[in-house]
């Protein structure tokens, strides 16, 4: 059982990393809309999994995206933060169900699923673009990039979750 879970997470990690660096990093709509699908790894990591492992893998995933994007560590910082804050987002989105480990992202009600994914994505994007631009006088550009890239990423991630969720 554990080996199967490790294999699935390893394949997911490598696949999302390759899709991000080969395909999605080359998409730039209207100058400020960039899709970030690799955050899906953090979103669907098992809720009962090791939290320290998640933070380490999130940092490593962000670092790999940074290496291929030549972005200086901003993806690693944003991924590490959302991996660290993920339990708070889960508790806010799913409430009591999360506390009793009864949550599966593919079987959760759509409203709770959208809340959880949106919170993680917009937090990630706000940190990412704040560190990338790093100038308070460009706050509107940071917010505009966060909003439009966030909407595009949420739609892309929701589509991926719906497409690859197992039907029982």
N, C-alpha and C positions, 0 to 999 in steps of 0.2 A: 504493500500500500504506500509506504513512504517513498520507495524508489520510483513508483509511478508519478507521485506528486513532484518529486525533484526533477524527473525527466520532463514533465509537462512545463514546469516553471523555467527550466533551462532552455527548452525549445522556444517558449514564449519570449524570454529575454533576448535570445539571439535573433529571432524573427523580427520582433519590434525594433530592435536596434538597427538591423539591416534595412528594413523598410524606411525608417526615419532618415538614415544617413545617405542611402542611395536614391530614394525617390522623393520623400517629403521635404528634405532640406533644400531641394531645388525648386520648390513651389513658393512663389512670393506674389500674392494677389494684391494689386493696388498699392504696393509699397509697404504695407503693414499687416497683411494677413498671412500668417504662416501656420500651417497645421502641425500639431505636435501629438502624434499618435503614441509615441513611446511611453507616455505617462500612463497608458492603459496597464502596463505591467504593475505599477504601484496600486492602481485601482482594484485590480482583480487578484492581487496576491492574497493567499488564504488568510482569513480573518483570525484564525487560531494559530497562524504561523508565528515563528520567532520574530519578535519586533526588532531586535538588534540586527538580525540577518536582513530584514527588510530595509532598514536604514542603510546598512552597508551595501546591499545590492542596488539600492536607489542611488546612492552616491556613485557607485561604480558605473551604473547605467548613464547617469548624467555626465560623468567624466568621459565615458566613451563618446557620447554625443559631442561633448566639448572638444575632444581631440579631433574628431572628424570635421567639426564645424569651425575650428579655430576660434572658439569663443571665450577662452580664458577662465572657465570654471563656473560660469553663471548657471548652466544647466545642472551641474552637480549641486550647487547651493540650493536651487529651487527644488530639486528632487529630494534632497536630504530633508529640507524643511517640511514638505508635504508628507513624507514618510513618517517623520517624527510626530506631526500633528494629526495624522490619519485617525487614531482612536477617538479624538475629540470630534472630528467630522463624522465618523461612523455613529457615535453616540447621539450627535445632533440630528443626523438624518434618519436613523433607524430606531432610536429610542431604546425601549426595553428589550426589543428583539435582539439587538446587538449585545446587550449585557448577558443574555442567556445563550449566546452563540447560536442563534436560530436564523441567521441571515445568510442568504445566498444572493449574490448580486443579480444573477440571471432569473431568479424567482421572486425578487422583491417587487412590490408595487411600483408602477412607473413613476409616480410622484416622488417617492423616496429615492429611487434610483437616479432620477434627474437631479434631485437636490444634492446627493452625495457626489456625483460626478461633477456637477457644476461648481460646488464648493472647492473641490480639489483642483480642478482645471483653472478656475479664475484666480485662486491663491497662487498656484504655480506660475501662471502667466504674469500676474502682478509683480511677483518677486523677480521673475526672469527679465521682464522689460525694464523694471526699475534698476536692476543691476546693469543691464545692457546700456541704457541711456545715461543713467547716473547723473542727472541734472534736474534739479527741481524746477527750473524755468521751462522745462519741456514736459510738465505734468500732463498736459492735454494729449500729447503724443503718446505718453505712457498709458494713459487711460483708454485712448482710442485703440492702440495696438492690443491692449489687454482685452477689451470688449470684443473686437472683431475677430481676433485670433482665438479667443476663448469660445465664442459662439461656433466658429468653424470647427474647432477641436472637439467641443461637446457633441456636435452633430456627428462628426466622424467617429468618435468613441462610442456613442450610443448605437450607431449603425453597426459597428464592429461587435459590440456586446450582443445586440439582437441577432446578428447574422451567425455568430458562433456559439450561441447559447444552446445547450442540449435540451431537447424536448423529451419529457418523460411521459 
